[in-house]
Amino acid sequence: MRKHKVTWSSHALKGLSDIYSFVSYRFTPSIAEKVVNGIFEYADQLKHYPYSGPIETKLIPAEENCRYLVYKHTKILYQVKEKEHEVFIRDVFDVRQHISKLKKT
């Protein structure tokens, strides 16, 4: 089976930056770096198992076929682009925040 390329949207990278800032402020930059690196490493499994996450139906219409993974307190929203052998990460956010704070991805 061919590996998929994992691509991060600018919106998802902004989400990672926000998570880093929050954890760094709340704890330490060292812990924030470990959290963000953990998210990258966890999402890396999508290279080999792009369909490992369930389909997201609460935040995004099901017809968009968006999937998600949860790493600790972080949700990773992604789409599989099979023709391109790509996994496109659309958004990353802390699941503890209120739903009204989420921006449309």
DOZA-826515 format. One record per residue (C-alpha): residue number from 1; residue in three letters; x, z, y negated. Coordinates in steps of 0.1 Angstrom, whole numbers, padded with zeros to 4 digits. Layout:
BEGIN
+-----+-----+-------+-------+-------+
|   i |  aa |     X |     Z |     Y |
+-----+-----+-------+-------+-------+
| NUM | ALA |     X |     Z |     Y |
...
+-----+-----+-------+-------+-------+
This chain:
BEGIN
+-----+-----+-------+-------+-------+
|   i |  aa |     X |     Z |     Y |
+-----+-----+-------+-------+-------+
|   1 | MET |  0000 |  0000 |  0000 |
|   2 | ARG |  0013 | -0010 | -0034 |
|   3 | LYS |  0020 |  0018 | -0060 |
|   4 | HIS | -0001 |  0018 | -0091 |
|   5 | LYS |  0014 |  0021 | -0126 |
|   6 | VAL |  0002 |  0051 | -0146 |
|   7 | THR | -0004 |  0043 | -0182 |
|   8 | TRP | -0013 |  0069 | -0209 |
|   9 | SER | -0036 |  0060 | -0238 |
|  10 | SER | -0026 |  0072 | -0273 |
|  11 | HIS | -0057 |  0094 | -0272 |
|  12 | ALA | -0045 |  0111 | -0240 |
|  13 | LEU | -0010 |  0116 | -0254 |
|  14 | LYS | -0026 |  0132 | -0285 |
|  15 | GLY | -0045 |  0155 | -0262 |
|  16 | LEU | -0012 |  0165 | -0245 |
|  17 | SER |  0003 |  0171 | -0280 |
|  18 | ASP | -0027 |  0193 | -0289 |
|  19 | ILE | -0023 |  0213 | -0256 |
|  20 | TYR |  0014 |  0217 | -0263 |
|  21 | SER |  0008 |  0230 | -0298 |
|  22 | PHE | -0019 |  0254 | -0287 |
|  23 | VAL |  0002 |  0269 | -0258 |
|  24 | SER |  0033 |  0270 | -0279 |
|  25 | TYR |  0014 |  0289 | -0307 |
|  26 | ARG | -0004 |  0312 | -0282 |
|  27 | PHE |  0026 |  0318 | -0260 |
|  28 | THR |  0060 |  0301 | -0263 |
|  29 | PRO |  0074 |  0266 | -0266 |
|  30 | SER |  0090 |  0271 | -0232 |
|  31 | ILE |  0057 |  0278 | -0216 |
|  32 | ALA |  0041 |  0249 | -0234 |
|  33 | GLU |  0068 |  0225 | -0221 |
|  34 | LYS |  0062 |  0237 | -0186 |
|  35 | VAL |  0024 |  0232 | -0189 |
|  36 | VAL |  0028 |  0197 | -0203 |
|  37 | ASN |  0054 |  0187 | -0177 |
|  38 | GLY |  0030 |  0201 | -0150 |
|  39 | ILE |  0002 |  0179 | -0163 |
|  40 | PHE |  0025 |  0148 | -0162 |
|  41 | GLU |  0037 |  0157 | -0126 |
|  42 | TYR |  0002 |  0163 | -0114 |
|  43 | ALA | -0011 |  0130 | -0128 |
|  44 | ASP |  0018 |  0113 | -0111 |
|  45 | GLN |  0000 |  0116 | -0078 |
|  46 | LEU | -0023 |  0088 | -0091 |
|  47 | LYS |  0005 |  0063 | -0084 |
|  48 | HIS | -0001 |  0067 | -0047 |
|  49 | TYR | -0037 |  0080 | -0046 |
|  50 | PRO | -0056 |  0065 | -0075 |
|  51 | TYR | -0090 |  0073 | -0061 |
|  52 | SER | -0082 |  0110 | -0054 |
|  53 | GLY | -0103 |  0122 | -0083 |
|  54 | PRO | -0141 |  0123 | -0082 |
|  55 | ILE | -0161 |  0100 | -0106 |
|  56 | GLU | -0169 |  0117 | -0139 |
|  57 | THR | -0206 |  0115 | -0147 |
|  58 | LYS | -0211 |  0143 | -0172 |
|  59 | LEU | -0190 |  0131 | -0201 |
|  60 | ILE | -0188 |  0094 | -0196 |
|  61 | PRO | -0215 |  0070 | -0182 |
|  62 | ALA | -0211 |  0064 | -0145 |
|  63 | GLU | -0210 |  0026 | -0149 |
|  64 | GLU | -0176 |  0030 | -0167 |
|  65 | ASN | -0163 |  0043 | -0133 |
|  66 | CYS | -0141 |  0069 | -0149 |
|  67 | ARG | -0125 |  0095 | -0126 |
|  68 | TYR | -0109 |  0129 | -0133 |
|  69 | LEU | -0084 |  0154 | -0120 |
|  70 | VAL | -0083 |  0191 | -0130 |
|  71 | TYR | -0049 |  0207 | -0134 |
|  72 | LYS | -0052 |  0244 | -0142 |
|  73 | HIS | -0073 |  0244 | -0174 |
|  74 | THR | -0068 |  0207 | -0181 |
|  75 | LYS | -0091 |  0178 | -0173 |
|  76 | ILE | -0074 |  0144 | -0169 |
|  77 | LEU | -0099 |  0115 | -0174 |
|  78 | TYR | -0087 |  0081 | -0160 |
|  79 | GLN | -0098 |  0047 | -0148 |
|  80 | VAL | -0084 |  0026 | -0120 |
|  81 | LYS | -0077 | -0010 | -0129 |
|  82 | GLU | -0073 | -0024 | -0094 |
|  83 | LYS | -0064 | -0060 | -0103 |
|  84 | GLU | -0035 | -0048 | -0125 |
|  85 | HIS | -0025 | -0020 | -0100 |
|  86 | GLU | -0028 |  0004 | -0129 |
|  87 | VAL | -0042 |  0038 | -0135 |
|  88 | PHE | -0052 |  0042 | -0172 |
|  89 | ILE | -0054 |  0078 | -0184 |
|  90 | ARG | -0080 |  0079 | -0211 |
|  91 | ASP | -0081 |  0115 | -0222 |
|  92 | VAL | -0066 |  0149 | -0215 |
|  93 | PHE | -0081 |  0182 | -0227 |
|  94 | ASP | -0085 |  0219 | -0221 |
|  95 | VAL | -0117 |  0225 | -0202 |
|  96 | ARG | -0123 |  0258 | -0219 |
|  97 | GLN | -0131 |  0242 | -0253 |
|  98 | HIS | -0167 |  0237 | -0263 |
|  99 | ILE | -0181 |  0203 | -0254 |
| 100 | SER | -0190 |  0196 | -0291 |
| 101 | LYS | -0152 |  0196 | -0299 |
| 102 | LEU | -0146 |  0167 | -0275 |
| 103 | LYS | -0142 |  0133 | -0291 |
| 104 | LYS | -0155 |  0102 | -0274 |
| 105 | THR | -0127 |  0086 | -0254 |
+-----+-----+-------+-------+-------+
